Amino acid sequence: MQASSAKPLPPARRVALEALFRCLMNRQDIQAALDAALAGGLDDPRDHGLATELCYGYLRLKGRIEYILSRFLKDPGKLTPKMRLAMGVAAYEILFLDKIPAYASVDWAVEFSKSKPGARLAGLFNAVLRRVSELGDAAHDPDFFRRDASLPEFLSRWYSCPQWLVDMWWREYGEKTATDYLEAQIRPPALGFNLFGHPQADELYAEIASWPELIDIEGMSFALPAGTGFEGEPNPPISRQSFAARQAVEALDPETWTGPVWDACSGRGGKTRILLEKGLDVFASDPHKGRLAALSRELPGVETFAANAAEAVPPRVPGSVLLDLPCSGLGVLSRRPDTKWKRRPADLGDLTLLQREILENALAQVRPGGLIAVITCTLNPEENQGLVARFIKDHPEVRVKREWTTPSDSVLNEFFYAASLAVE
C-alpha cells in the first residue's frame, strides 16, 4: 500500500492500514486481517501493540472520527477508500493516543497521501489533520456532535454506531439500557482467561487472585481490566476467554446437566473447557476443521467431529446439548468492533432461520428428559428471547428452565443471552 510513498510508512501504521483495508474493504474479520498483516513480522513489540491499538481503536470510534473529518472536508467522497482510511487512522492517533505527538501523525499521513500520483493530496491532508489537532477538548465534548442533529443522529455520531442499530436498541431496550450498551461498545472489553488445564494453573491462580486490579473470579476463570499485561507471558500461554461468556454458562447451572454433553457449536473450545472443568463428559463439533484442530491442541482427549449443527447426527446420544448459536454478534462489539460496520438489518432474519434449524436438530438428537442450553453473544431480541419463545410455542414438550442476560451495566463491556430448555 505504500510502495510509491516519498518515505516508507512506519511499520505499525503499515500493518494497521493493511489490516483495516482487508477488514473494511474485503470484509475479513479484523483479527484474521491483523494476523495476516502481522505475518510479515514487526521487530519491535511496541509496533505490534500500536498496530493492534490502531485497528481496534479506530474501528470502535470510526463513526465519531468520520463526523469530525466531515467538518473539514468539503467532499470526503472524492478521496479513495485507502486515502480516507489513512486520514481516519491519523485522526484517531491525534485525538485518542496522547503519547504520539500530533506532528508525527500528520507527517506519516501526509507522506502516505503522496502514494497516489498526481492527486496532490498532501496539502489537503496537512490542512485537515492540523485542524483536527487544533480541536483540543472540543473533540471530546458531546455538544460538538449535537450540532444540527436530531437525538438519533447525535447518538450515532457520539457513540460511533450505525443509525439502525442505535434505533433498534432504543426501541427494544429503552433509553437507560440502550445507553449502557452504546457506552460499552466504544470501550475495550475486560481481559478474560481460563487457567484450567494449564500446567502452572495452581501457581498462577494464587498469584493472579491476589492482584488488586482483579475484577472477578469464577472457577478457574479471571477477569482483569482491559490492557492488563503479564511480565513474561506464561509458557505455555494462558487460554484467553471472555469472562462474560463464562458468566453465561454459569447462569445455566451446568453442574446439573445430564451427560454426555454435546458442545455442538464448539469453535475453539472455550465453553468445552468450562464444562471439562466442571467434570462433565463432553464431546464437541464445529463445521470449521481449523477451529476443531485448535480445540484438540488445547484440550487433547476431547472427542471431536466436523459437522454443521443444523444437520449433524452425533456419535453418542447426548443427555444435554450446548448451542453457542451463530448470531449477529451485537453484544460483543467492544471485542469485535468491525461487526457493527458490516452487519445490516437484513442479516438478522437469515440468522434466526439458521438458529431455528440448529435448535430443531438439537431437539431431534437429545435424549428424552434432557436439556438444550442456548447461548448467544448478541443484543437483538429476535435472536434471543424471541427465538426461544417461538421455539417453545411450537414444541409443547419443551419448557424454559431459566433465561439470563448480562446486566447492562456490566463492567466487562460484553453481553450474552443464555437459556436452558428442558425436554420432556
C-alpha positions as CSV (number, residue, x, y, z in Angstrom):
1,M,0.0,0.0,0.0
2,Q,3.0,2.3,0.5
3,A,5.4,1.4,-2.3
4,S,5.3,4.8,-4.1
5,S,5.3,7.0,-0.9
6,A,8.1,9.5,-0.6
7,K,9.1,7.8,2.6
8,P,8.1,4.3,3.7
9,L,5.3,4.1,6.2
10,P,6.3,3.4,9.8
11,P,5.8,-0.3,10.4
12,A,2.9,-0.2,12.8
13,R,0.9,2.2,10.5
14,R,1.7,0.0,7.5
15,V,0.3,-3.1,9.3
16,A,-2.7,-1.3,10.7
17,L,-3.7,0.2,7.3
18,E,-3.3,-3.1,5.6
19,A,-5.4,-4.9,8.2
20,L,-8.1,-2.3,8.2
21,F,-8.3,-2.2,4.5
22,R,-8.7,-6.0,4.4
23,C,-11.3,-5.8,7.1
24,L,-13.4,-3.0,5.8
25,M,-13.0,-3.4,2.0
26,N,-12.6,-7.1,1.7
27,R,-14.8,-7.9,4.7
28,Q,-12.3,-10.1,6.6
29,D,-12.6,-10.5,10.3
30,I,-10.4,-7.8,11.9
31,Q,-8.4,-10.3,13.9
32,A,-7.8,-12.5,10.9
33,A,-6.8,-9.4,8.9
34,L,-4.5,-8.2,11.6
35,D,-2.8,-11.7,11.9
36,A,-2.3,-11.8,8.1
37,A,-0.8,-8.3,8.1
38,L,1.5,-9.1,11.0
39,A,2.7,-12.3,9.3
40,G,5.4,-10.1,7.6
41,G,6.8,-9.5,11.1
42,L,7.3,-6.5,13.3
43,D,10.7,-6.4,15.1
44,D,9.6,-4.2,17.9
45,P,6.8,-5.5,20.3
46,R,5.7,-1.9,20.7
47,D,4.9,-1.7,17.0
48,H,2.8,-4.9,17.4
49,G,0.9,-3.2,20.2
50,L,0.4,0.1,18.4
51,A,-0.9,-1.7,15.2
52,T,-3.4,-3.6,17.3
53,E,-4.5,-0.4,19.1
54,L,-4.9,1.5,15.9
55,C,-7.0,-1.3,14.3
56,Y,-9.4,-1.8,17.2
57,G,-9.5,1.7,18.5
58,Y,-10.2,3.1,15.1
59,L,-13.0,0.6,14.4
60,R,-14.6,1.4,17.8
61,L,-14.6,5.1,17.1
62,K,-14.8,5.2,13.3
63,G,-18.1,7.0,13.2
64,R,-17.1,9.7,15.6
65,I,-13.8,10.3,13.6
66,E,-15.6,10.4,10.3
67,Y,-18.0,13.0,11.6
68,I,-15.1,15.2,12.8
69,L,-13.3,14.9,9.4
70,S,-16.5,15.8,7.6
71,R,-16.4,19.2,9.3
72,F,-13.2,20.0,7.5
73,L,-13.7,18.1,4.2
74,K,-16.0,19.6,1.6
75,D,-16.4,16.3,-0.3
76,P,-15.0,13.2,1.6
77,G,-16.3,11.0,-1.2
78,K,-13.6,12.3,-3.6
79,L,-10.9,10.6,-1.5
80,T,-10.3,6.9,-2.4
81,P,-11.1,4.4,0.3
82,K,-7.4,3.9,1.1
83,M,-6.9,7.7,1.5
84,R,-10.0,8.1,3.7
85,L,-8.8,5.3,5.8
86,A,-5.3,6.7,6.2
87,M,-6.7,10.1,7.2
88,G,-9.1,8.5,9.7
89,V,-6.3,6.5,11.4
90,A,-4.1,9.5,11.6
91,A,-7.0,11.5,13.1
92,Y,-7.5,8.6,15.6
93,E,-3.9,8.9,16.7
94,I,-4.2,12.7,17.1
95,L,-7.4,12.6,19.1
96,F,-7.0,9.5,21.3
97,L,-3.3,8.5,21.6
98,D,-1.7,11.1,23.9
99,K,1.7,9.5,23.7
100,I,2.1,10.2,20.0
101,P,2.9,13.8,19.0
102,A,0.3,15.2,16.6
103,Y,3.1,16.3,14.2
104,A,4.2,12.7,13.9
105,S,0.7,11.5,12.9
106,V,0.4,14.4,10.4
107,D,3.8,13.6,9.0
108,W,3.2,9.9,8.1
109,A,-0.3,10.6,6.8
110,V,0.9,13.4,4.5
111,E,3.7,11.1,3.2
112,F,1.2,8.4,2.6
113,S,-1.0,10.8,0.6
114,K,1.8,11.2,-1.9
115,S,1.4,7.5,-2.8
116,K,-1.4,8.4,-5.2
117,P,0.5,10.0,-8.1
118,G,-1.0,13.2,-9.5
119,A,-3.7,13.5,-6.8
120,R,-1.9,16.4,-5.0
121,L,-3.4,15.4,-1.7
122,A,-0.5,16.3,0.6
123,G,-1.8,19.9,1.1
124,L,-5.3,18.6,1.9
125,F,-4.1,16.0,4.4
126,N,-1.8,18.6,6.1
127,A,-4.6,21.2,6.4
128,V,-7.3,18.8,7.6
129,L,-5.2,16.9,10.2
130,R,-3.9,20.2,11.6
131,R,-7.4,21.4,12.0
132,V,-8.2,18.2,13.8
133,S,-5.2,18.6,16.1
134,E,-6.4,22.2,17.0
135,L,-9.8,20.9,18.2
136,G,-8.5,20.1,21.6
137,D,-11.1,19.3,24.2
138,A,-13.9,20.1,21.8
139,A,-13.4,16.8,20.0
140,H,-14.3,15.0,23.3
141,D,-17.3,17.2,24.1
142,P,-20.7,15.7,23.3
143,D,-22.0,19.1,22.4
144,F,-19.7,19.2,19.4
145,F,-21.6,16.2,17.9
146,R,-25.0,17.7,18.7
147,R,-24.8,20.5,16.1
148,D,-27.7,20.3,13.6
149,A,-28.5,16.8,14.8
150,S,-31.6,15.1,16.0
151,L,-31.2,12.9,19.0
152,P,-30.8,9.7,16.9
153,E,-28.2,11.4,14.7
154,F,-26.3,12.7,17.8
155,L,-26.3,9.2,19.4
156,S,-25.0,7.7,16.1
157,R,-22.2,10.3,15.9
158,W,-21.1,10.3,19.5
159,Y,-21.3,6.5,20.1
160,S,-19.9,5.7,16.7
161,C,-22.7,3.3,15.9
162,P,-24.8,2.8,12.8
163,Q,-28.2,4.5,12.9
164,W,-30.2,1.4,12.5
165,L,-28.5,-0.3,15.5
166,V,-29.0,2.8,17.7
167,D,-32.7,2.9,16.8
168,M,-33.2,-0.8,17.4
169,W,-31.6,-0.7,20.9
170,W,-33.5,2.4,21.8
171,R,-36.8,0.8,20.7
172,E,-36.2,-2.6,22.2
173,Y,-34.4,-1.9,25.5
174,G,-35.3,1.7,26.4
175,E,-33.1,4.7,27.0
176,K,-31.2,3.6,30.1
177,T,-30.2,0.1,28.9
178,A,-29.6,1.3,25.3
179,T,-27.2,4.0,26.6
180,D,-25.4,1.4,28.6
181,Y,-24.9,-0.8,25.5
182,L,-23.8,2.2,23.4
183,E,-21.3,3.2,26.1
184,A,-19.9,-0.3,26.4
185,Q,-19.3,-0.9,22.7
186,I,-16.9,2.0,22.4
187,R,-14.7,0.7,25.2
188,P,-12.3,-2.2,25.1
189,P,-13.5,-5.4,26.8
190,A,-12.2,-6.8,30.0
191,L,-9.3,-9.3,29.7
192,G,-10.7,-12.8,30.4
193,F,-8.9,-16.1,30.6
194,N,-9.2,-19.6,32.0
195,L,-6.4,-21.5,33.7
196,F,-8.0,-24.9,33.6
197,G,-5.5,-27.4,32.0
198,H,-2.5,-25.1,32.3
199,P,0.5,-26.9,33.9
200,Q,1.1,-23.9,36.1
201,A,-2.6,-23.4,37.0
202,D,-2.2,-23.6,40.8
203,E,0.8,-21.2,40.9
204,L,-0.8,-18.7,38.5
205,Y,-4.2,-18.9,40.3
206,A,-2.7,-18.0,43.6
207,E,-0.7,-15.1,42.1
208,I,-3.5,-13.6,40.0
209,A,-6.1,-13.9,42.6
210,S,-4.2,-11.5,44.8
211,W,-3.9,-8.8,42.2
212,P,-5.7,-5.6,43.5
213,E,-7.0,-4.8,40.0
214,L,-8.8,-8.1,39.6
215,I,-12.4,-7.6,38.5
216,D,-13.8,-11.1,39.2
217,I,-13.1,-14.8,39.6
218,E,-15.3,-17.8,38.7
219,G,-13.8,-21.2,39.0
220,M,-10.5,-21.2,37.1
221,S,-11.6,-18.1,35.1
222,F,-10.5,-14.5,35.7
223,A,-11.5,-11.0,34.6
224,L,-9.0,-8.2,34.6
225,P,-9.1,-4.6,33.3
226,A,-8.6,-4.1,29.5
227,G,-5.0,-3.7,28.7
228,T,-3.6,-5.6,31.7
229,G,-0.3,-7.1,30.7
230,F,1.8,-10.0,32.0
231,E,5.5,-9.8,32.6
232,G,6.7,-12.7,30.7
233,E,3.7,-14.5,29.2
234,P,3.3,-17.9,30.9
235,N,4.7,-20.7,28.8
236,P,2.5,-22.3,27.5
237,P,0.3,-19.2,27.3
238,I,-2.9,-18.9,29.2
239,S,-6.2,-19.6,27.4
240,R,-7.9,-16.3,26.6
241,Q,-11.7,-16.4,27.1
242,S,-14.4,-13.9,27.6
243,F,-15.4,-13.7,31.3
244,A,-18.9,-12.6,30.3
245,A,-19.2,-15.9,28.3
246,R,-18.2,-17.8,31.4
247,Q,-21.0,-16.0,33.3
248,A,-23.5,-17.0,30.7
249,V,-22.6,-20.7,31.1
250,E,-22.6,-20.5,34.9
251,A,-26.1,-18.9,34.8
252,L,-27.5,-22.2,33.4
253,D,-26.2,-24.3,36.3
254,P,-24.0,-26.7,34.2
255,E,-23.3,-28.9,37.2
256,T,-26.9,-30.1,36.9
257,W,-26.7,-31.1,33.2
258,T,-27.1,-34.7,32.3
259,G,-24.2,-36.2,30.3
260,P,-22.8,-36.7,27.9
261,V,-22.8,-33.1,26.8
262,W,-22.6,-32.3,23.1
263,D,-21.0,-28.9,22.5
264,A,-22.5,-28.6,19.0
265,C,-21.1,-25.2,18.0
266,S,-17.8,-25.5,19.9
267,G,-15.5,-23.2,17.9
268,R,-12.0,-23.4,19.5
269,G,-13.5,-25.0,22.7
270,G,-13.8,-22.1,25.2
271,K,-17.1,-23.4,26.6
272,T,-15.9,-27.0,26.3
273,R,-13.1,-26.1,28.7
274,I,-15.6,-24.8,31.2
275,L,-17.6,-28.0,31.0
276,L,-14.5,-30.1,31.5
277,E,-13.6,-28.0,34.5
278,K,-17.0,-29.0,35.9
279,G,-16.1,-32.7,35.5
280,L,-18.7,-33.3,32.7
281,D,-18.3,-35.8,29.9
282,V,-18.1,-33.6,26.8
283,F,-17.7,-34.2,23.1
284,A,-17.6,-31.4,20.5
285,S,-18.3,-30.5,16.9
286,D,-18.0,-27.5,14.6
287,P,-18.2,-27.0,10.9
288,H,-14.7,-25.4,10.8
289,K,-11.9,-28.0,10.9
290,G,-9.3,-25.4,11.8
291,R,-11.2,-24.5,15.0
292,L,-11.6,-28.2,15.9
293,A,-7.8,-28.6,15.4
294,A,-7.2,-25.8,17.7
295,L,-9.6,-27.3,20.3
296,S,-7.7,-30.6,20.1
297,R,-4.4,-28.9,20.6
298,E,-5.7,-27.0,23.6
299,L,-7.8,-29.9,25.1
300,P,-6.3,-33.2,24.0
301,G,-8.5,-36.2,24.6
302,V,-11.8,-34.4,23.8
303,E,-13.8,-36.4,21.1
304,T,-14.5,-34.1,18.2
305,F,-16.1,-34.3,14.8
306,A,-16.6,-31.8,12.0
307,A,-20.3,-31.1,11.3
308,N,-22.9,-28.5,10.8
309,A,-25.1,-28.3,14.0
310,A,-28.2,-27.8,11.9
311,E,-28.0,-31.4,10.5
312,A,-25.3,-33.3,12.5
313,V,-26.0,-36.7,14.0
314,P,-23.7,-37.1,16.9
315,P,-21.8,-40.3,17.6
316,R,-23.4,-40.6,21.0
317,V,-26.9,-39.7,22.2
318,P,-26.4,-36.6,24.3
319,G,-28.1,-36.0,27.6
320,S,-27.5,-32.3,27.1
321,V,-26.7,-30.1,24.1
322,L,-24.9,-26.8,24.4
323,L,-25.7,-24.5,21.5
324,D,-23.4,-21.4,21.3
325,L,-25.5,-20.3,18.4
326,P,-24.1,-18.3,15.4
327,C,-25.5,-14.9,15.8
328,S,-25.1,-11.2,14.8
329,G,-22.5,-10.6,17.5
330,L,-24.1,-7.3,18.6
331,G,-23.3,-8.0,22.2
332,V,-19.5,-8.2,21.8
333,L,-18.9,-5.1,19.7
334,S,-16.2,-4.0,22.1
335,R,-14.2,-7.1,21.2
336,R,-15.3,-7.3,17.5
337,P,-15.9,-3.7,16.6
338,D,-15.8,-4.4,12.8
339,T,-19.1,-6.2,13.2
340,K,-21.1,-3.0,13.5
341,W,-19.8,-1.7,10.2
342,K,-20.5,-4.9,8.4
343,R,-23.9,-6.1,9.7
344,R,-27.1,-5.0,8.0
345,P,-30.7,-5.3,9.3
346,A,-31.4,-7.9,6.6
347,D,-28.7,-10.2,8.0
348,L,-30.7,-10.7,11.2
349,G,-33.5,-12.6,9.6
350,D,-31.2,-15.0,7.9
351,L,-29.5,-15.7,11.2
352,T,-32.8,-16.5,13.1
353,L,-33.6,-19.1,10.4
354,L,-30.3,-20.8,10.9
355,Q,-30.6,-20.7,14.6
356,R,-34.1,-22.3,14.4
357,E,-32.7,-25.1,12.2
358,I,-30.0,-25.8,14.8
359,L,-32.5,-25.8,17.6
360,E,-34.7,-28.2,15.8
361,N,-31.8,-30.6,15.2
362,A,-30.7,-30.4,18.8
363,L,-34.2,-31.4,19.9
364,A,-34.2,-34.3,17.5
365,Q,-30.9,-35.6,18.9
366,V,-31.1,-35.0,22.6
367,R,-32.2,-37.8,24.9
368,P,-35.8,-37.5,26.3
369,G,-35.7,-35.8,29.6
370,G,-32.5,-34.0,28.5
371,L,-31.6,-30.3,28.2
372,I,-30.7,-27.8,25.5
373,A,-28.6,-24.9,26.6
374,V,-28.8,-21.8,24.3
375,I,-26.2,-19.0,24.4
376,T,-25.7,-16.0,22.1
377,C,-23.5,-13.0,22.1
378,T,-25.9,-10.6,20.6
379,L,-28.3,-7.8,21.6
380,N,-31.3,-8.5,19.4
381,P,-34.4,-9.9,21.0
382,E,-35.4,-11.8,17.8
383,E,-32.2,-13.9,18.2
384,N,-32.6,-14.3,21.9
385,Q,-35.9,-14.2,23.8
386,G,-38.0,-14.1,20.6
387,L,-36.2,-17.2,19.2
388,V,-36.8,-19.2,22.3
389,A,-40.4,-18.1,22.7
390,R,-41.2,-19.1,19.1
391,F,-39.5,-22.5,19.6
392,I,-41.4,-23.2,22.9
393,K,-44.7,-22.2,21.3
394,D,-44.1,-24.8,18.5
395,H,-42.9,-27.5,20.9
396,P,-45.1,-28.1,23.9
397,E,-42.7,-30.8,25.1
398,V,-40.1,-28.2,25.7
399,R,-40.1,-25.7,28.6
400,V,-37.8,-22.9,29.7
401,K,-36.0,-23.6,32.9
402,R,-34.0,-20.3,33.0
403,E,-33.3,-17.2,30.9
404,W,-30.5,-14.8,31.7
405,T,-28.8,-11.8,30.2
406,T,-25.6,-10.0,31.1
407,P,-26.6,-6.9,33.2
408,S,-26.5,-3.8,31.0
409,D,-24.2,-2.0,33.5
410,S,-21.6,-4.8,33.5
411,V,-18.0,-3.5,33.6
412,L,-16.9,-6.3,31.3
413,N,-18.3,-4.5,28.2
414,E,-19.6,-7.7,26.7
415,F,-23.2,-9.0,26.7
416,F,-24.6,-12.5,26.4
417,Y,-28.0,-14.2,26.5
418,A,-28.5,-17.7,27.9
419,A,-31.5,-20.0,28.3
420,S,-31.8,-23.6,29.4
421,L,-34.6,-25.6,27.8
422,A,-35.9,-28.8,29.5
423,V,-37.1,-31.5,27.1
424,E,-39.9,-33.8,28.4
